[in-house]
């Protein structure tokens, strides 16, 4: 018979584990061999190294770890006799079973279906505001008509510009050629400043008004309805004050008069600058009205005509004004700049 060999338990006692752990630590410190460096084809045992991988936070955890190790090394103990949860009782010998066990142990959290929510307007969202027109309104415009009775010439503009509405002086923008053309045509004896607007009737028997009172940056911002509505108002002014002639400063004014009188727009072949034969304004009982002269616009924004062409049209009007003043015996005085202040 073979001699009986004492069987040593695979699970070392607590004292053995401590002794083995200390001896192993000293061996590692001496030989500098990594813990996980295990020789190939060599029978190995725990030799106290199992305790190295188990966290020993307290005595209670140590006892729990020891009981767990005993349960692993004693396969004869049944799982129902232990306190391991049901999820841990599922055999996990193969990778497929481990995956199944993991899916069973995990709780599946399903997301609710996405629904499209109607966008709600934020109370703090800024609303797009409608831009307000620049410049003063008609009631804020400081420009006033200068139409005393029996003028030689009444000048009719389209509407006041922004600077004209603010200052109250006709054709006040520096780019406007109005005051230059008045002087070059002979209507005035000198080139006046816009501040002399209200002195023209007394100096030259020349007045000023507009077909539309609302100020704008330029005449293109006016609608046809505004222009057409100003025609009967202009006719009434002329009929009341009876100037000897009316000069429309700009083609668009005559186009509005034409639309009101004929109910249609003027054709290209029907328009011409200068005197409009048979077309008087302000016709009323006992008066045949004032003849109409259409002059070019004096706006600096209008570049359809060359300066020489504009001066030629205004020169025709100036010759007529000078002749009429002579017939009346009205001689304009030559006034110095300091006398105009």
Secondary structure, 3 states (H helix, E strand, C coil): CCCCCCCCCCCCCHHHHHHHHHHHHHHHHHHCCCCCCCCCCCCCCCCCCHHHHCCCCCHHHHHHHHHHHHHHHCCCCCHHHCCCCHHHHCCCCCHHHHHHHHHHHCCCCCCCCCCCCCCCCCCCCCCCCCCCCCCCCCCCCCCCCECCCCCCEEEEECCCCHHHHHHCCCCCCCCCCHHHHHHHCCCCCCCCCHHHHHHHHHHHCEEEEECCCCCCCCHHHCCHHHHHHHHHHHHHHHHHHCCCEEEEECHHHHHHHHHHHHCCCCCHHHCCCEEEEEEEECCECCECCEEEEEECCCCCCCCCCCHHHHHHHHHHHHHHHHHHHHHHCCCCCCCCHHHHC
